[in-house]
């Protein structure tokens, strides 16, 4: 699969945005008292981090 440079840049920017969202979700989840909601936020952050990793792999090897 060959991607043009503009598409690679857009995927990279989206991956950077997802990393920031993961960071803020983790910070917010640590301050919560509700353990279930905290667990759900941490799970969403972990899923976003895996999606970010996949995006980076796509950009590097496409």
Residue frames relative to the residue before (quaternion, step in Angstrom):
aa qw qx qy qz dx dy dz
X 1.0000 0.0000 0.0000 0.0000 0.00 0.00 0.00
X 0.1331 -0.7933 0.5924 0.0453 3.56 -0.72 1.09
X 0.1262 -0.7876 0.6016 0.0431 3.54 -0.83 1.06
X 0.4492 -0.6652 0.5116 0.3067 3.55 -1.03 0.72
X 0.6740 -0.5395 0.3176 0.3921 3.61 -1.14 0.54
X 0.6330 0.5358 -0.3466 0.4382 3.62 1.02 -0.69
X 0.6429 0.5051 -0.3202 0.4785 3.59 1.02 -0.75
X 0.6297 0.5239 -0.3318 0.4678 3.59 1.00 -0.77
X 0.6510 0.5092 -0.3189 0.4640 3.57 0.98 -0.82
X 0.6592 0.5059 -0.3140 0.4593 3.60 0.95 -0.82
X 0.6393 0.5039 -0.3242 0.4819 3.58 1.01 -0.77
X 0.6449 0.5187 -0.3197 0.4613 3.61 0.98 -0.78
X 0.6587 0.4981 -0.3109 0.4705 3.59 0.95 -0.83
X 0.6352 0.5128 -0.3246 0.4778 3.58 1.03 -0.72
X 0.6378 0.5165 -0.3233 0.4710 3.59 1.02 -0.76
X 0.6356 0.5132 -0.3263 0.4756 3.61 1.00 -0.79
X 0.6407 0.5197 -0.3175 0.4676 3.58 0.98 -0.85
X 0.6514 0.5096 -0.3152 0.4653 3.59 0.96 -0.85
X 0.6325 0.5234 -0.3434 0.4562 3.62 1.02 -0.69
X 0.6383 0.5061 -0.3260 0.4797 3.60 1.03 -0.75
X 0.6423 0.5144 -0.3217 0.4683 3.58 0.96 -0.83
X 0.6279 0.5316 -0.3311 0.4621 3.61 0.99 -0.81
X 0.6544 0.5230 -0.3089 0.4504 3.55 0.92 -0.92
X 0.7075 0.4503 -0.2731 0.4713 3.60 0.82 -0.94
X 0.6094 0.5341 -0.3593 0.4630 3.61 1.07 -0.60
X 0.6590 0.4992 -0.3129 0.4676 3.59 0.95 -0.81
X 0.6515 0.5068 -0.3206 0.4647 3.58 0.94 -0.83
X 0.6722 0.4841 -0.2953 0.4760 3.57 0.95 -0.85
X 0.6588 0.5230 -0.3173 0.4378 3.61 0.95 -0.82
X 0.6360 0.5373 -0.3361 0.4404 3.60 1.06 -0.62
X 0.6908 0.4840 -0.2791 0.4589 3.58 1.13 -0.60
X 0.5670 0.6190 -0.3824 0.3861 3.58 1.23 -0.27
X 0.4058 -0.6970 0.5407 0.2390 3.53 -1.20 0.65
X 0.6351 0.5240 -0.3230 0.4666 3.58 1.13 -0.64
X 0.3547 -0.7819 0.4777 0.1862 3.58 -0.41 1.23
X 0.6406 0.5297 -0.3364 0.4426 3.60 1.00 -0.74
X 0.6777 0.4735 -0.2913 0.4814 3.58 0.89 -0.92
X 0.6168 0.5391 -0.3351 0.4655 3.57 1.08 -0.72
X 0.6503 0.5122 -0.3065 0.4699 3.58 0.97 -0.86
X 0.6545 0.5145 -0.3108 0.4585 3.59 0.97 -0.85
X 0.6567 0.5003 -0.3122 0.4702 3.59 0.96 -0.81
X 0.6566 0.4998 -0.3105 0.4719 3.57 0.98 -0.80
X 0.6284 0.5279 -0.3309 0.4658 3.58 1.09 -0.68
X 0.6393 0.5093 -0.3142 0.4828 3.58 0.99 -0.83
X 0.6474 0.5151 -0.3172 0.4636 3.58 0.98 -0.83
X 0.6562 0.5032 -0.3161 0.4650 3.59 0.97 -0.78
X 0.6389 0.5133 -0.3243 0.4723 3.59 1.01 -0.76
X 0.6461 0.5045 -0.3172 0.4769 3.59 1.00 -0.79
X 0.6385 0.5240 -0.3294 0.4574 3.58 1.03 -0.73
X 0.6366 0.5009 -0.3250 0.4881 3.60 1.03 -0.72
X 0.6338 0.5174 -0.3268 0.4730 3.60 1.01 -0.79
X 0.6296 0.5293 -0.3237 0.4676 3.58 1.04 -0.77
X 0.6411 0.5216 -0.3209 0.4625 3.58 0.96 -0.83
X 0.6501 0.5070 -0.3144 0.4706 3.58 0.97 -0.84
X 0.6406 0.5220 -0.3238 0.4608 3.59 0.99 -0.80
X 0.6527 0.5072 -0.3173 0.4649 3.58 0.94 -0.84
X 0.6383 0.5156 -0.3250 0.4702 3.59 0.98 -0.81
X 0.6395 0.5199 -0.3253 0.4636 3.59 0.98 -0.83
X 0.6776 0.4867 -0.3011 0.4619 3.59 0.87 -0.90
X 0.6819 0.5042 -0.3029 0.4348 3.60 0.91 -0.84
X 0.8192 0.2950 -0.1233 0.4761 3.57 0.83 -0.95
X 0.5555 0.5921 -0.4144 0.4113 3.63 1.20 0.18
